[in-house]
C-alpha cells in the first residue's frame, strides 16, 4: 500500500469489523504524517496522528486500511 502524508486511515484488524466493536468504540481514524519507512526488525511503518487522541505513533502499514471516500 502506498501511503503518504495526508491520507486518512483506520486500523485493519479483523476484530474492528464487528458491529459490536464499532458500537462500543466508534471508528478509530488517523491522519498519516510521514512516508513509509523501515523501522525495527524490518517493519514498514508510517507515523499516524490518531484523531480524537493526543497520540502520534509509528504504525505498521500492514495493519492500516486507507479510508475510501464513502460519499
C-alpha positions as CSV (number, residue, x, y, z in Angstrom):
1,X,0.0,0.0,0.0
2,X,1.4,3.4,-1.0
3,X,0.5,5.6,2.0
4,X,1.5,9.3,2.0
5,X,1.2,12.2,4.4
6,X,-2.4,13.5,4.5
7,X,-4.0,10.1,3.9
8,X,-6.9,9.1,6.2
9,X,-6.5,5.6,7.6
10,X,-8.0,3.2,10.2
11,X,-6.6,0.1,11.8
12,X,-7.0,-3.0,9.7
13,X,-7.6,-5.7,12.4
14,X,-10.2,-8.4,11.9
15,X,-12.0,-7.6,15.2
16,X,-12.6,-4.0,14.1
17,X,-15.1,-5.3,11.5
18,X,-17.6,-6.4,14.1
19,X,-20.6,-4.2,14.7
20,X,-20.3,-4.7,18.5
21,X,-16.8,-3.2,18.5
22,X,-17.8,-0.3,16.3
23,X,-20.8,0.4,18.5
24,X,-18.7,0.3,21.7
25,X,-15.6,2.2,20.5
26,X,-16.6,4.0,17.3
27,X,-14.4,4.2,14.3
28,X,-10.7,4.9,15.0
29,X,-9.3,7.2,12.3
30,X,-5.9,8.6,11.9
31,X,-4.0,11.0,9.7
32,X,-0.8,9.8,8.1
33,X,2.1,12.2,8.9
34,X,5.0,10.5,7.1
35,X,6.0,8.5,4.1
36,X,6.6,4.8,4.8
37,X,10.0,3.9,6.4
38,X,11.5,0.7,7.6
39,X,11.7,0.5,11.4
40,X,12.8,-2.1,13.9
41,X,13.0,-5.7,12.7
42,X,12.3,-4.6,9.1
43,X,8.7,-3.4,9.7
44,X,7.5,-0.8,7.2
45,X,5.7,2.0,9.2
46,X,4.2,5.4,8.9
47,X,3.7,8.0,11.6
48,X,0.0,8.4,12.4
49,X,-1.9,11.0,14.4
50,X,-5.0,9.3,15.8
51,X,-7.9,11.7,15.6
52,X,-9.6,12.4,19.0
53,X,-6.5,11.2,20.9
54,X,-3.4,13.2,21.7
55,X,-1.2,10.5,20.3
56,X,1.1,10.1,17.4
57,X,2.8,6.8,16.8
58,X,4.6,4.7,14.1
59,X,2.2,2.1,12.9
60,X,2.8,-0.8,10.6
61,X,1.4,-0.2,7.1
62,X,0.3,-3.9,7.0
63,X,-2.2,-3.1,9.8
64,X,-3.7,0.1,8.3
65,X,-6.5,0.5,5.8
66,X,-6.9,3.5,3.6
67,X,-10.3,5.2,4.2
68,X,-12.1,5.5,0.9
69,X,-14.5,8.3,0.0
70,X,-17.9,7.0,1.2
71,X,-19.9,9.8,-0.3
